[in-house]
Amino acid sequence: MRYLLITLCFLVLLSCGSMDKMDRKVRRNDFFNRFSKTELTALKGWKMGDDILILRKNNTFRYYSKVVGVVNSGYYAGTYKTFNDSISFSFSKNHKPSFFVTSDTLIIETKDGWDVLRNSKTEFVNGHYLVVQKK
């Protein structure tokens, strides 16, 4: 019984903690950029976790998802360029999350007193925006 419980726990940890092959490749290429200071952090909360966007001072970014606050379920990285009121993204290996499928540009706006980043091709509907946490 004890061995069954240990095996079951091990399988659960492996199934939840393993990254997709493309996510691992993107994360490996993004290694040295992770040492750059954070310029902006934005968050999109959903039922089972959060999507987090981190813009760094060296014009690189990472976008990842945390499920139940612990497990990383996706990892996306690349470079960005800022314009007047928008940010344009270029993804490493063209590996994009669903939030960026329609457009690679986010518009900086204010909604209900909060700074938000929204996809340029979508409106403010059902959480299609990231709330800026810190600049």
Secondary structure, DSSP 8 states (H G I E B T S, - for coil): -HHHHHHHHHHHHHHHH---HHHHHHHHHTTGGGGS-EEEEEEEEETTEEEEEEEETTSEEEEEEEETTTEEEEEEEEEEEE-SSEEEEEEGGG---GGGSS-SEEEEEEETTEEEEEETT--S-TT-EEEEEE-
